[in-house]
Amino acid sequence: MTLTNLFLQSDASWLNLAILIGRLFIGVCFVVHGLGKLGIVGSGNMKGFESWLASLNVPAPALQARLAMAFELAGGTLIAFGLFMRLGCLMCVATMVVAAVIGHKGGGYLITNSPPGNEYTINLAAVCIMLFLLGPGAYSLDAFLF
């Protein structure tokens, strides 16, 4: 491989490896966030998440909290395994759109703003949209099964 090829060209194996890496990292990220809402990872829990949603005047905060958790767990798992990955991407994008519009409303872009901005939710959604457009790749359960 020449230096020019290294920096300017790619082939299918590199693309499929990149998709696999992206799927694994973003999928696990969503699963961890879902587990956090269950109180399994980190300091949060479902009751706290429900209370926060209620403080934002979100309708049916208990239902919304459980939907967000379910979409993060299921969507992240589907993305990581590359099984019905595009459905998983849609679930996670939907969750991030709601988080951006409601949870980070008025915070601007940077997550370090007060209140926290949309930086994180926008970037997570963008990665999911990118994976949706690229497809699950060759190293996925979708490719293996279908």
N, CA, C and O of each residue as an XYZ file, in Angstrom:
584
protein
N       0.845     -1.171      0.000
C       0.000      0.000      0.000
C       0.897      1.242      0.000
O       1.821      1.364      0.804
N       0.605      2.133     -0.900
C       1.369      3.376     -0.968
C       0.784      4.400     -0.003
O      -0.332      4.245      0.492
N       1.556      5.443      0.251
C       1.087      6.513      1.117
C      -0.144      7.190      0.535
O      -1.058      7.562      1.271
N      -0.171      7.349     -0.768
C      -1.332      7.946     -1.443
C      -2.575      7.089     -1.216
O      -3.644      7.608     -0.895
N      -2.430      5.780     -1.382
C      -3.564      4.881     -1.142
C      -4.039      4.947      0.304
O      -5.240      4.928      0.573
N      -3.092      5.025      1.227
C      -3.445      5.061      2.643
C      -4.331      6.256      2.970
O      -5.296      6.136      3.725
N      -3.996      7.411      2.394
C      -4.718      8.632      2.745
C      -5.891      8.963      1.834
O      -6.784      9.710      2.236
N      -5.912      8.433      0.632
C      -6.923      8.866     -0.326
C      -7.886      7.790     -0.798
O      -8.900      8.100     -1.423
N      -7.588      6.539     -0.512
C      -8.444      5.484     -1.031
C      -8.894      4.556      0.090
O      -8.313      4.513      1.174
N      -9.928      3.833     -0.214
C     -10.440      2.853      0.724
C     -10.942      1.664     -0.081
O     -11.113      1.752     -1.297
N     -11.170      0.581      0.592
C     -11.776     -0.555     -0.093
C     -12.892     -1.107      0.775
O     -13.098     -0.648      1.898
N     -13.599     -2.079      0.262
C     -14.784     -2.596      0.949
C     -14.452     -3.167      2.319
O     -15.246     -3.022      3.248
N     -13.302     -3.812      2.469
C     -12.973     -4.409      3.772
C     -12.773     -3.330      4.832
O     -13.183     -3.510      5.978
N     -12.151     -2.220      4.467
C     -11.973     -1.116      5.423
C     -13.316     -0.493      5.757
O     -13.579     -0.170      6.916
N     -14.165     -0.322      4.759
C     -15.490      0.254      4.993
C     -16.289     -0.636      5.940
O     -16.910     -0.142      6.881
N     -16.275     -1.940      5.696
C     -17.009     -2.858      6.562
C     -16.444     -2.895      7.975
O     -17.199     -3.028      8.939
N     -15.125     -2.778      8.110
C     -14.509     -2.717      9.431
C     -14.903     -1.415     10.139
O     -15.185     -1.427     11.337
N     -14.926     -0.299      9.412
C     -15.327      0.990      9.989
C     -16.775      0.942     10.463
O     -17.093      1.445     11.540
N     -17.646      0.343      9.671
C     -19.054      0.219     10.064
C     -19.175     -0.642     11.325
O     -19.933     -0.306     12.235
N     -18.438     -1.738     11.379
C     -18.458     -2.604     12.561
C     -18.020     -1.829     13.805
O     -18.685     -1.885     14.840
N     -16.910     -1.111     13.706
C     -16.417     -0.336     14.849
C     -17.454      0.706     15.273
O     -17.748      0.848     16.460
N     -17.997      1.423     14.308
C     -19.019      2.427     14.620
C     -20.246      1.815     15.262
O     -20.774      2.340     16.242
N     -20.703      0.685     14.698
C     -21.880      0.003     15.257
C     -21.646     -0.428     16.687
O     -22.500     -0.217     17.547
N     -20.492     -1.032     16.953
C     -20.207     -1.538     18.295
C     -20.157     -0.404     19.318
O     -20.760     -0.497     20.387
N     -19.440      0.657     18.985
C     -19.284      1.744     19.954
C     -20.580      2.490     20.193
O     -20.924      2.757     21.345
N     -21.309      2.835     19.149
C     -22.541      3.605     19.335
C     -23.634      2.718     19.938
O     -24.430      3.179     20.755
N     -23.669      1.443     19.531
C     -24.658      0.520     20.093
C     -24.459      0.322     21.581
O     -25.414      0.385     22.355
N     -23.221      0.082     21.983
C     -22.919     -0.100     23.407
C     -23.209      1.190     24.171
O     -23.705      1.136     25.297
N     -22.914      2.334     23.589
C     -23.213      3.621     24.229
C     -24.699      3.722     24.562
O     -25.059      4.104     25.675
N     -25.558      3.385     23.611
C     -26.998      3.459     23.866
C     -27.432      2.431     24.908
O     -28.270      2.735     25.757
N     -26.879      1.227     24.858
C     -27.231      0.200     25.847
C     -26.845      0.668     27.248
O     -27.621      0.506     28.191
N     -25.667      1.238     27.390
C     -25.222      1.731     28.699
C     -26.165      2.822     29.208
O     -26.496      2.849     30.393
N     -26.596      3.715     28.327
C     -27.538      4.756     28.752
C     -28.876      4.146     29.182
O     -29.483      4.600     30.152
N     -29.326      3.131     28.472
C     -30.554      2.448     28.871
C     -30.402      1.762     30.215
O     -31.304      1.821     31.051
N     -29.263      1.109     30.431
C     -28.999      0.462     31.713
C     -28.901      1.482     32.841
O     -29.265      1.190     33.980
N     -28.411      2.676     32.525
C     -28.346      3.742     33.517
C     -29.724      4.143     34.007
O     -29.910      4.454     35.183
N     -30.686      4.135     33.098
C     -32.058      4.476     33.484
C     -32.669      3.394     34.380
O     -33.614      3.656     35.123
N     -32.129      2.197     34.304
C     -32.579      1.104     35.164
C     -31.822      1.067     36.492
O     -32.131      0.253     37.362
N     -30.832      1.946     36.648
C     -30.043      1.977     37.868
C     -28.951      0.932     37.916
O     -28.366      0.697     38.974
N     -28.662      0.297     36.784
C     -27.645     -0.758     36.739
C     -26.252     -0.171     36.525
O     -25.265     -0.710     37.025
N     -26.175      0.922     35.792
C     -24.899      1.575     35.483
C     -25.006      3.039     35.907
O     -26.013      3.691     35.630
N     -23.993      3.552     36.565
C     -23.991      4.961     36.946
C     -24.865      5.238     38.157
O     -25.293      4.326     38.864
N     -25.118      6.527     38.378
C     -25.832      6.937     39.593
C     -27.313      7.197     39.364
O     -28.036      7.469     40.323
N     -27.789      7.123     38.121
C     -29.197      7.397     37.837
C     -30.085      6.195     38.062
O     -29.620      5.087     38.331
N     -31.393      6.448     37.944
C     -32.373      5.363     38.013
C     -33.667      5.827     37.358
O     -33.811      7.000     37.012
N     -34.585      4.924     37.194
C     -35.840      5.230     36.500
C     -36.642      6.285     37.248
O     -37.212      7.182     36.627
N     -36.692      6.190     38.564
C     -37.460      7.162     39.357
C     -36.911      8.572     39.151
O     -37.675      9.520     38.968
N     -35.610      8.705     39.182
C     -34.992     10.011     38.969
C     -35.242     10.536     37.564
O     -35.490     11.728     37.380
N     -35.178      9.657     36.576
C     -35.425     10.057     35.189
C     -36.877     10.493     35.018
O     -37.161     11.499     34.367
N     -37.790      9.729     35.607
C     -39.217     10.106     35.570
C     -39.433     11.475     36.210
O     -40.148     12.314     35.660
N     -38.829     11.697     37.349
C     -38.978     12.980     38.050
C     -38.447     14.126     37.214
O     -39.061     15.191     37.154
N     -37.316     13.916     36.572
C     -36.733     14.951     35.720
C     -37.670     15.259     34.557
O     -37.905     16.425     34.241
N     -38.210     14.210     33.912
C     -39.161     14.432     32.815
C     -40.400     15.172     33.308
O     -40.905     16.063     32.625
N     -40.886     14.808     34.484
C     -42.050     15.494     35.060
C     -41.739     16.973     35.301
O     -42.599     17.829     35.094
N     -40.512     17.276     35.739
C     -40.129     18.669     35.987
C     -40.063     19.482     34.699
O     -40.150     20.710     34.727
N     -39.910     18.791     33.570
C     -39.903     19.455     32.259
C     -41.301     19.518     31.650
O     -41.473     19.951     30.510
N     -42.297     19.082     32.424
C     -43.695     19.048     31.975
C     -43.913     18.126     30.776
O     -44.753     18.397     29.918
N     -43.155     17.045     30.727
C     -43.341     16.036     29.675
C     -44.607     15.260     30.010
O     -44.755     14.790     31.138
N     -45.523     15.113     29.056
C     -46.729     14.341     29.331
C     -46.384     12.869     29.584
O     -45.481     12.319     28.954
N     -47.099     12.252     30.493
C     -46.914     10.839     30.851
C     -45.435     10.513     31.080
O     -44.864      9.687     30.369
N     -44.814     11.164     32.075
C     -43.372     10.981     32.265
C     -42.953      9.537     32.543
O     -41.872      9.124     32.123
N     -43.775      8.770     33.235
C     -43.420      7.376     33.510
C     -43.364      6.574     32.211
O     -42.440      5.787     32.003
N     -44.339      6.771     31.351
C     -44.363      6.078     30.058
C     -43.211      6.541     29.181
O     -42.526      5.723     28.567
N     -42.998      7.846     29.121
C     -41.925      8.393     28.276
C     -40.555      7.890     28.745
O     -39.693      7.573     27.926
N     -40.361      7.819     30.060
C     -39.087      7.341     30.605
C     -38.843      5.894     30.204
O     -37.734      5.521     29.822
N     -39.885      5.091     30.296
C     -39.742      3.674     29.940
C     -39.551      3.484     28.432
O     -38.810      2.599     28.006
N     -40.210      4.300     27.642
C     -40.008      4.231     26.188
C     -38.580      4.603     25.814
O     -37.957      3.932     24.991
N     -38.058      5.669     26.417
C     -36.677      6.074     26.137
C     -35.714      4.954     26.510
O     -34.813      4.625     25.740
N     -35.903      4.370     27.690
C     -35.044      3.283     28.146
C     -35.145      2.079     27.208
O     -34.126      1.490     26.847
N     -36.355      1.715     26.815
C     -36.551      0.564     25.932
C     -35.937      0.810     24.555
O     -35.310     -0.079     23.980
N     -36.122      2.019     24.031
C     -35.550      2.346     22.716
C     -34.025      2.338     22.781
O     -33.371      1.877     21.846
N     -33.452      2.843     23.874
C     -31.990      2.826     23.998
C     -31.459      1.397     24.123
O     -30.477      1.040     23.472
N     -32.101      0.588     24.952
C     -31.647     -0.802     25.113
C     -31.828     -1.611     23.831
O     -30.886     -2.237     23.345
N     -33.042     -1.593     23.288
C     -33.319     -2.386     22.089
C     -32.575     -1.834     20.881
O     -31.924     -2.581     20.151
N     -32.671     -0.529     20.673
C     -32.010      0.080     19.518
C     -30.509     -0.107     19.565
O     -29.896     -0.458     18.557
N     -29.905      0.123     20.729
C     -28.466     -0.059     20.867
C     -28.032     -1.493     20.627
O     -27.001     -1.737     20.000
N     -28.815     -2.443     21.123
C     -28.495     -3.858     20.913
C     -28.587     -4.228     19.437
O     -27.712     -4.917     18.914
N     -29.638     -3.776     18.767
C     -29.794     -4.056     17.333
C     -28.647     -3.449     16.530
O     -28.126     -4.080     15.611
N     -28.261     -2.242     16.874
C     -27.149     -1.598     16.173
C     -25.854     -2.369     16.402
O     -25.146     -2.682     15.445
N     -25.538     -2.679     17.652
C     -24.270     -3.352     17.972
C     -24.143     -4.695     17.265
O     -23.072     -5.030     16.758
N     -25.220     -5.461     17.226
C     -25.173     -6.774     16.587
C     -25.385     -6.702     15.076
O     -25.139     -7.676     14.365
N     -25.837     -5.561     14.592
C     -26.112     -5.461     13.163
C     -27.295     -6.327     12.770
O     -27.317     -6.898     11.680
N     -28.264     -6.424     13.640
C     -29.475     -7.202     13.385
C     -30.641     -6.225     13.304
O     -30.962     -5.551     14.283
N     -31.271     -6.150     12.142
C     -32.298     -5.125     11.904
C     -31.746     -3.761     12.332
O     -32.425     -2.972     12.988
N     -30.499     -3.515     11.939
C     -29.763     -2.344     12.390
C     -30.465     -1.040     12.047
O     -30.465     -0.110     12.853
N     -31.055     -0.957     10.880
C     -31.706      0.299     10.501
C     -32.893      0.606     11.416
O     -33.148      1.771     11.720
N     -33.607     -0.404     11.850
C     -34.673     -0.196     12.821
C     -34.086      0.326     14.136
O     -34.629      1.253     14.737
N     -32.988     -0.264     14.574
C     -32.319      0.200     15.778
C     -31.869      1.648     15.655
O     -31.984      2.423     16.604
N     -31.359      2.009     14.489
C     -30.949      3.401     14.256
C     -32.139      4.345     14.368
O     -32.037      5.411     14.975
N     -33.261      3.954     13.783
C     -34.459      4.803     13.858
C     -34.915      4.974     15.303
O     -35.316      6.068     15.701
N     -34.859      3.910     16.082
C     -35.256      3.984     17.496
C     -34.359      4.965     18.256
O     -34.838      5.781     19.043
N     -33.072      4.872     18.010
C     -32.131      5.733     18.727
C     -32.202      7.178     18.243
O     -32.084      8.101     19.049
N     -32.393      7.389     16.943
C     -32.548      8.755     16.430
C     -33.800      9.388     17.029
O     -33.769     10.547     17.442
N     -34.893      8.644     17.081
C     -36.128      9.173     17.662
C     -35.907      9.585     19.114
O     -36.373     10.642     19.540
N     -35.199      8.757     19.870
C     -34.920      9.065     21.269
C     -34.067     10.329     21.389
O     -34.308     11.159     22.265
N     -33.079     10.475     20.518
C     -32.202     11.642     20.574
C     -32.916     12.920     20.125
O     -32.624     14.002     20.634
N     -33.839     12.802     19.187
C     -34.606     13.978     18.763
C     -35.457     14.478     19.931
O     -35.509     15.679     20.198
N     -36.121     13.556     20.623
C     -36.924     13.945     21.789
C     -36.019     14.544     22.864
O     -36.366     15.557     23.471
N     -34.867     13.929     23.102
C     -33.934     14.452     24.108
C     -33.461     15.860     23.728
O     -33.350     16.729     24.593
N     -33.185     16.086     22.452
C     -32.716     17.402     22.006
C     -33.808     18.453     22.130
O     -33.557     19.567     22.591
N     -35.005     18.102     21.722
C     -36.104     19.073     21.686
C     -36.644     19.375     23.081
O     -37.004     20.513     23.381
N     -36.698     18.349     23.931
C     -37.301     18.528     25.257
C     -36.237     18.631     26.360
O     -36.229     19.589     27.133
N     -35.361     17.658     26.424
C     -34.411     17.582     27.531
C     -33.326     18.639     27.500
O     -32.843     19.056     28.553
N     -32.931     19.080     26.313
C     -31.848     20.054     26.200
C     -32.330     21.376     25.619
O     -31.540     22.168     25.107
N     -33.618     21.598     25.704
C     -34.229     22.815     25.165
C     -33.623     24.060     25.825
O     -33.494     24.133     27.047
N     -33.261     25.019     25.000
C     -32.740     26.280     25.511
C     -31.285     26.250     25.917
O     -30.768     27.240     26.435
N     -30.607     25.126     25.692
C     -29.214     25.010     26.114
C     -28.203     25.344     25.038
O     -26.999     25.334     25.295
N     -28.672     25.639     23.839
C     -27.731     25.891     22.753
C     -27.090     24.606     22.276
O     -27.696     23.536     22.343
N     -25.866     24.712     21.794
C     -25.194     23.542     21.230
C     -24.322     22.813     22.257
O     -24.451     21.598     22.405
N     -23.454     23.508     22.955
C     -22.460     22.851     23.800
C     -23.080     22.169     25.016
O     -23.916     22.748     25.710
N     -22.660     20.943     25.260
C     -23.137     20.179     26.409
C     -22.697     20.840     27.714
O     -23.316     20.625     28.756
N     -21.633     21.641     27.665
C     -21.113     22.300     28.863
C     -21.879     23.573     29.215
O     -21.604     24.189     30.244
N     -22.834     23.976     28.377
C     -23.655     25.150     28.691
C     -24.549     24.863     29.887
O     -24.698     23.715     30.305
N     -25.131     25.904     30.423
C     -26.093     25.741     31.506
C     -27.396     26.418     31.103
O     -27.432     27.648     31.062
N     -28.462     25.692     30.804
C     -28.590     24.234     30.861
C     -27.788     23.566     29.747
O     -27.421     24.214     28.766
N     -27.513     22.260     29.901
C     -26.707     21.544     28.906
C     -27.322     21.617     27.508
O     -28.535     21.496     27.335
N     -26.467     21.814     26.533
C     -26.911     21.933     25.140
C     -27.074     20.605     24.437
O     -26.964     19.536     25.038
N     -27.338     20.702     23.148
C     -27.693     19.547     22.307
C     -26.523     18.822     21.664
O     -26.736     17.884     20.895
N     -25.314     19.222     21.951
C     -24.138     18.666     21.294
C     -24.153     17.126     21.283
O     -24.000     16.508     20.230
N     -24.332     16.536     22.427
C     -24.266     15.082     22.563
C     -25.402     14.391     21.811
O     -25.175     13.427     21.079
N     -26.616     14.886     21.994
C     -27.759     14.249     21.338
C     -27.677     14.386     19.821
O     -28.000     13.449     19.091
N     -27.246     15.552     19.350
C     -27.121     15.772     17.906
C     -26.078     14.828     17.315
O     -26.308     14.227     16.266
N     -24.928     14.696     17.985
C     -23.867     13.841     17.456
C     -24.243     12.362     17.502
O     -23.917     11.615     16.579
N     -24.921     11.933     18.559
C     -25.382     10.543     18.603
C     -26.382     10.272     17.473
O     -26.310      9.237     16.810
N     -27.305     11.200     17.259
C     -28.278     11.043     16.186
C     -27.578     11.033     14.830
O     -27.935     10.243     13.956
N     -26.584     11.902     14.648
C     -25.870     11.969     13.365
C     -25.144     10.663     13.059
O     -25.146     10.203     11.917
N     -24.530     10.070     14.063
C     -23.845      8.788     13.853
C     -24.865      7.705     13.482
O     -24.602      6.880     12.607
N     -26.012      7.708     14.138
C     -27.052      6.729     13.807
C     -27.585      6.943     12.384
O     -27.848      5.975     11.671
N     -27.742      8.191     11.975
C     -28.188      8.477     10.607
C     -27.138      8.003      9.604
O     -27.476      7.429      8.568
N     -25.865      8.244      9.915
C     -24.788      7.782      9.047
C     -24.819      6.257      8.909
O     -24.709      5.732      7.801
N     -24.967      5.551     10.025
C     -25.032      4.087      9.969
C     -26.275      3.626      9.217
O     -26.216      2.660      8.457
N     -27.390      4.304      9.423
C     -28.613      3.970      8.689
C     -28.356      4.037      7.187
O     -28.758      3.142      6.444
N     -27.688      5.095      6.743
C     -27.416      5.283      5.314
C     -26.402      4.269      4.780
O     -26.532      3.798      3.650
N     -25.393      3.933      5.589
C     -24.373      2.988      5.152
C     -24.860      1.542      5.160
O     -24.409      0.728      4.354
N     -25.768      1.225      6.060
C     -26.213     -0.156      6.218
C     -25.350     -0.878      7.225
O     -24.359     -0.322      7.697
N     -25.708     -2.119      7.569
C     -25.043     -2.839      8.651
C     -23.648     -3.357      8.315
O     -22.897     -3.712      9.223
N     -23.290     -3.407      7.057
C     -21.977     -3.902      6.662
C     -21.909     -5.418      6.617
O     -22.841     -6.118      7.013
N     -20.784     -5.899      6.125
C     -20.596     -7.342      5.937
C     -20.432     -8.090      7.252
O     -20.770     -9.270      7.342
N     -19.913     -7.406      8.280
C     -19.671     -8.052      9.570
C     -20.850     -7.798     10.502
O     -20.706     -7.154     11.542
N     -22.005     -8.306     10.121
C     -23.232     -8.072     10.892
C     -24.103     -9.319     10.844
O     -23.941    -10.165      9.964
N     -25.015     -9.426     11.783
C     -25.970    -10.537     11.747
C     -26.913    -10.405     10.554
O     -27.335    -11.411      9.986
N     -27.249     -9.160     10.167
C     -28.074     -8.971      8.978
C     -27.415     -9.601      7.752
O     -28.078    -10.301      6.986
N     -26.114     -9.357      7.559
C     -25.398     -9.932      6.418
C     -25.323    -11.446      6.525
O     -25.452    -12.148      5.522
N     -25.116    -11.953      7.733
C     -25.004    -13.395      7.935
C     -26.331    -14.111      7.700
O     -26.370    -15.168      7.070
N     -27.413    -13.531      8.210
C     -28.717    -14.195      8.144
C     -29.460    -13.961      6.821
O     -30.183    -14.835      6.343
N     -29.274    -12.784      6.245
C     -30.078    -12.444      5.076
C     -29.230    -12.268      3.833
O     -29.759    -11.978      2.760
